[in-house]
Amino acid sequence: MSTAKSSRGIRRHACHREEKGGQEQLTEDESARKKSKIALEHTEEGGEDGKGLVVCEYEGGQLYPAVLHRRYKRFLGDVVLGGDIESAAEPIVVHVPNTGPMTGLLDSLPTKVLLSKSSNPKRKYPYTLEWLHDGTTWVGVHSAKANAMVDRLLASQALEAYLPPYSRYQREVRVGTSATQSRIDFQLVDDDSGSTCLVEVKSVTMKEAGEENSSNDGKAVFPDTTSTRAQRHVQELIDTDAQAAMIYVVQRDDCSVFAPCFDKDPVYAERVREAHRAGVRIIPVQMRLDIDHHRVVMSKVLPYDLKPPQE
């Protein structure tokens, strides 16, 4: 159909690439970045630097300190309430809302964590693990919260410099044929032009250390294990006739660049490179825990590095 071809053409010309020394990266449009910064400053709420859009607030406006002693059965954890690592108090069971292995985050248990608490009396486990301290910084481990954070960003047009124009958006849109149908996290719709943009969201918690004596704080990388599901999602964005974007929600503030993780899932990493060449937008958004106000704020959009480690 002519509309689909037109959208495809828009997508392929929406972003241009710069390949230098094996590094594939979108060239930065400084005027667009300034425009995005101005938009954020006019919608800002709090954050210690006063320039962070609030993307997540917790029930009751409160996070509860605790110490995580073990994680088991994937979705459960034993914690002791309070922030005392040496406490001998009886542990309670909490919900751990993360399907992955949480690579690098559980190596030094017990460790300090922050919990949210539900007021729903029907919940078996009222406390939910939200943030974990890995010895360096707080890391957000609630995977589904990434989608809620992006929802806030889309509603406020905070990423307008990085996404095509849209007048509305839909959540969890089904794409593909009846035999291979799956759900994409968001679909952006521009009612004026009729164009659409599919958006897939991934939560990033893993960090690779930077080189010694380097100003690079380290790379935020995804995924932290082999993920055929993530591979499939990228392929769907490559195959679509619409515009497309990957938004990586980096839930830690100690990284200065994002990269696909060749070490844990080389197939996924190569597929991201293919998607980038096909015109899929790569948008890593770094979040920061505003611990004083028990909320999460957008920090900045990170640069990314798609080159394999050996290049």
C-alpha positions as CSV (number, residue, x, y, z in Angstrom):
1,M,0.0,0.0,0.0
2,S,1.2,3.5,-0.7
3,T,0.8,4.7,2.9
4,A,3.0,1.9,4.2
5,K,5.7,2.6,1.6
6,S,5.6,6.3,2.5
7,S,6.0,5.6,6.2
8,R,8.9,3.3,5.4
9,G,10.5,6.0,3.4
10,I,10.1,8.5,6.2
11,R,11.6,6.1,8.6
12,R,14.7,5.4,6.5
13,H,15.4,9.0,6.1
14,A,14.5,10.1,9.6
15,C,17.9,9.5,11.0
16,H,21.3,9.3,9.3
17,R,24.3,7.3,10.4
18,E,27.9,8.0,11.0
19,E,30.3,5.0,10.8
20,K,33.8,5.8,12.0
21,G,36.3,3.2,13.2
22,G,33.6,0.6,13.3
23,Q,31.4,2.7,15.5
24,E,27.8,3.1,14.3
25,Q,26.0,6.0,16.0
26,L,23.4,8.5,15.1
27,T,25.0,11.9,14.5
28,E,23.9,14.3,17.2
29,D,21.6,17.2,16.2
30,E,22.6,19.8,18.7
31,S,19.6,22.1,18.0
32,A,17.3,19.1,18.7
33,R,19.1,18.4,22.0
34,K,18.7,22.0,23.1
35,K,15.1,21.9,22.2
36,S,14.6,18.7,24.2
37,K,16.5,20.3,27.2
38,I,14.2,23.4,27.1
39,A,11.1,21.2,27.0
40,L,12.4,19.3,30.1
41,E,13.2,22.5,32.0
42,H,9.6,23.7,31.4
43,T,8.1,20.5,32.7
44,E,10.6,19.7,35.5
45,E,9.8,18.6,39.0
46,G,12.6,18.2,41.5
47,G,15.7,16.1,41.4
48,E,18.8,17.4,43.2
49,D,19.9,19.2,40.1
50,G,16.4,20.7,39.5
51,K,16.4,19.5,35.9
52,G,14.7,16.1,36.1
53,L,11.3,15.2,34.8
54,V,9.5,13.0,37.4
55,V,8.8,9.6,35.7
56,C,7.8,7.5,38.7
57,E,6.3,8.1,42.1
58,Y,5.6,5.3,44.7
59,E,2.4,4.5,46.5
60,G,2.1,6.6,49.6
61,G,5.1,8.6,48.4
62,Q,7.4,6.3,50.3
63,L,10.2,3.7,49.8
64,Y,11.1,1.4,52.6
65,P,14.8,0.5,53.4
66,A,15.6,-3.1,53.8
67,V,18.4,-5.7,53.4
68,L,18.1,-8.4,50.8
69,H,19.5,-11.8,51.9
70,R,18.5,-14.0,49.0
71,R,16.4,-14.2,45.9
72,Y,14.7,-17.5,44.9
73,K,12.0,-18.9,42.7
74,R,12.8,-16.0,40.4
75,F,10.0,-13.7,41.8
76,L,10.6,-14.0,45.6
77,G,13.2,-12.6,48.0
78,D,13.9,-12.7,51.7
79,V,14.6,-9.3,53.2
80,V,15.0,-7.8,56.7
81,L,13.2,-4.5,57.1
82,G,15.4,-1.5,58.0
83,G,18.8,-0.6,56.6
84,D,21.0,-2.5,59.1
85,I,23.1,-5.2,57.3
86,E,23.9,-6.8,60.7
87,S,20.3,-7.1,61.8
88,A,19.2,-10.5,63.1
89,A,15.5,-9.7,62.7
90,E,13.2,-12.3,61.1
91,P,13.1,-11.9,57.3
92,I,9.9,-11.4,55.4
93,V,9.2,-12.5,51.8
94,V,8.8,-9.8,49.1
95,H,7.9,-9.8,45.4
96,V,10.9,-9.5,43.0
97,P,9.5,-8.1,39.8
98,N,12.3,-9.1,37.5
99,T,12.3,-12.1,35.1
100,G,16.1,-12.0,34.4
101,P,19.1,-13.2,36.3
102,M,19.9,-9.6,37.5
103,T,23.5,-10.2,36.5
104,G,26.1,-8.5,38.7
105,L,23.5,-7.3,41.2
106,L,23.3,-10.4,43.5
107,D,27.0,-11.1,43.8
108,S,27.5,-9.5,47.3
109,L,24.4,-10.4,49.3
110,P,23.3,-9.3,51.8
111,T,22.8,-5.8,50.3
112,K,20.7,-2.8,50.8
113,V,17.4,-2.4,48.9
114,L,14.4,-0.2,48.8
115,L,10.9,-1.5,48.8
116,S,7.5,-0.1,47.8
117,K,4.4,-1.2,49.8
118,S,0.9,-1.9,48.4
119,S,-2.2,-0.9,50.3
120,N,-4.1,-3.7,48.6
121,P,-5.1,-6.1,51.4
122,K,-5.5,-9.0,49.0
123,R,-1.9,-9.0,48.0
124,K,0.0,-12.0,49.4
125,Y,3.3,-10.1,49.5
126,P,2.6,-6.4,50.2
127,Y,6.3,-5.3,49.7
128,T,7.9,-5.1,46.2
129,L,11.6,-4.9,45.5
130,E,12.2,-1.6,43.6
131,W,15.8,-0.6,44.0
132,L,19.0,-2.5,44.9
133,H,22.4,-1.0,45.9
134,D,25.2,-2.8,44.1
135,G,28.0,-1.3,46.2
136,T,28.3,1.7,43.9
137,T,24.9,3.1,43.1
138,W,21.2,2.4,43.3
139,V,19.8,0.2,40.5
140,G,16.1,0.0,39.6
141,V,15.2,-3.7,39.2
142,H,11.4,-3.4,38.7
143,S,11.4,-4.3,35.0
144,A,7.8,-3.3,34.3
145,K,8.4,0.2,35.7
146,A,10.4,1.0,32.6
147,N,7.2,1.0,30.5
148,A,5.5,3.3,33.0
149,M,8.4,5.7,32.9
150,V,8.3,5.8,29.1
151,D,4.6,6.4,29.3
152,R,5.3,9.5,31.4
153,L,8.0,10.6,28.9
154,L,5.7,10.2,25.9
155,A,2.8,12.0,27.6
156,S,5.1,15.0,28.3
157,Q,6.7,14.9,24.8
158,A,10.0,14.8,26.6
159,L,11.6,12.8,23.8
160,E,10.3,14.9,20.9
161,A,13.8,15.6,19.7
162,Y,14.4,11.9,19.2
163,L,11.1,10.6,18.0
164,P,9.0,11.5,14.9
165,P,6.0,13.9,15.5
166,Y,3.0,12.3,17.2
167,S,-0.4,13.6,18.4
168,R,-1.3,10.5,20.5
169,Y,-0.1,7.0,21.4
170,Q,-1.4,3.6,22.2
171,R,-0.1,1.0,24.6
172,E,0.5,-2.7,23.9
173,V,-0.4,-2.7,20.3
174,R,-0.6,-6.1,18.5
175,V,1.5,-6.5,15.3
176,G,2.1,-9.3,12.9
177,T,-0.1,-12.0,11.4
178,S,-2.5,-14.1,13.4
179,A,0.1,-16.9,13.5
180,T,3.0,-14.8,14.7
181,Q,1.2,-11.9,16.4
182,S,2.9,-10.2,19.3
183,R,2.6,-7.0,21.3
184,I,4.7,-3.9,20.9
185,D,4.9,-1.6,23.9
186,F,3.7,1.6,22.3
187,Q,2.5,2.9,19.0
188,L,2.9,6.6,18.2
189,V,0.3,8.1,15.9
190,D,0.5,11.4,14.0
191,D,-3.1,12.3,13.0
192,D,-2.0,15.0,10.6
193,S,0.2,12.8,8.4
194,G,-1.2,9.4,9.3
195,S,2.2,8.0,10.1
196,T,2.9,5.7,12.9
197,C,6.0,4.7,15.0
198,L,6.3,1.5,16.9
199,V,8.2,1.7,20.2
200,E,9.7,-1.2,22.1
201,V,11.0,-0.6,25.7
202,K,13.7,-2.4,27.5
203,S,14.9,-2.1,31.1
204,V,18.7,-1.9,31.5
205,T,20.3,-2.8,34.8
206,M,23.7,-4.2,33.9
207,K,26.9,-2.2,33.7
208,E,30.3,-3.0,32.1
209,A,33.2,-1.2,33.7
210,G,35.0,1.4,31.7
211,E,38.6,1.1,30.6
212,E,41.3,1.9,33.3
213,N,42.2,5.6,33.4
214,S,39.3,6.4,31.1
215,S,36.8,9.2,31.7
216,N,34.1,6.7,30.6
217,D,32.1,5.7,33.7
218,G,31.2,2.4,32.1
219,K,28.6,1.1,29.7
220,A,25.0,0.3,30.4
221,V,24.4,-2.9,28.5
222,F,21.4,-5.0,27.5
223,P,20.5,-7.8,27.8
224,D,22.1,-9.4,30.8
225,T,21.5,-12.9,29.5
226,T,20.6,-14.6,26.2
227,S,17.0,-13.5,25.3
228,T,15.3,-15.0,22.3
229,R,12.3,-12.8,23.1
230,A,14.3,-9.6,22.9
231,Q,15.8,-10.9,19.6
232,R,12.3,-11.4,18.2
233,H,11.2,-7.9,19.3
234,V,14.1,-6.3,17.4
235,Q,13.4,-8.3,14.3
236,E,9.8,-7.2,14.4
237,L,10.9,-3.6,14.3
238,I,13.2,-4.3,11.4
239,D,10.4,-5.9,9.5
240,T,7.7,-3.3,10.1
241,D,6.7,-0.8,7.4
242,A,6.2,1.8,10.0
243,Q,8.8,3.9,11.7
244,A,10.3,2.3,14.8
245,A,12.3,3.0,17.9
246,M,14.0,1.1,20.7
247,I,13.9,3.0,24.1
248,Y,16.4,1.6,26.6
249,V,15.5,2.7,30.1
250,V,18.9,2.8,32.0
251,Q,17.9,2.4,35.7
252,R,21.2,3.4,37.1
253,D,23.1,6.7,37.1
254,D,26.8,5.6,36.9
255,C,27.0,5.0,33.1
256,S,28.0,7.4,30.4
257,V,27.1,5.3,27.3
258,F,24.8,2.5,26.2
259,A,25.7,-0.6,24.2
260,P,24.1,-3.9,23.3
261,C,25.7,-6.7,25.2
262,F,27.8,-8.8,22.8
263,D,29.1,-10.9,25.7
264,K,25.7,-12.1,26.9
265,D,23.8,-12.2,23.7
266,P,25.8,-11.6,20.5
267,V,22.7,-12.5,18.3
268,Y,20.7,-9.7,19.9
269,A,23.6,-7.3,19.6
270,E,24.1,-7.9,15.9
271,R,20.4,-7.6,15.4
272,V,20.4,-4.2,17.0
273,R,23.2,-3.1,14.6
274,E,21.0,-4.4,11.7
275,A,18.0,-2.5,13.1
276,H,20.0,0.7,13.3
277,R,21.1,0.3,9.7
278,A,17.5,-0.2,8.8
279,G,16.6,3.2,10.4
280,V,15.3,2.0,13.8
281,R,16.0,4.8,16.3
282,I,18.1,3.9,19.3
283,I,17.2,6.0,22.4
284,P,18.9,5.2,25.7
285,V,17.3,7.2,28.5
286,Q,19.1,7.3,31.9
287,M,17.0,7.5,35.1
288,R,18.1,8.6,38.5
289,L,16.6,7.8,41.9
290,D,15.8,11.0,43.8
291,I,16.1,9.2,47.2
292,D,15.3,12.3,49.2
293,H,11.9,12.6,47.6
294,H,11.3,8.8,47.0
295,R,10.8,9.2,43.3
296,V,12.5,8.6,39.9
297,V,13.5,11.4,37.5
298,M,14.8,11.4,34.0
299,S,18.5,12.3,33.9
300,K,19.4,12.5,30.2
301,V,19.6,10.7,26.9
302,L,22.8,8.8,26.6
303,P,25.0,8.3,23.6
304,Y,25.4,4.7,22.3
305,D,28.1,2.5,20.9
306,L,27.1,-0.3,18.6
307,K,30.5,-1.6,17.5
308,P,31.6,-5.1,18.5
309,P,34.2,-5.3,21.3
310,Q,37.0,-6.5,18.9
311,E,36.6,-3.5,16.6
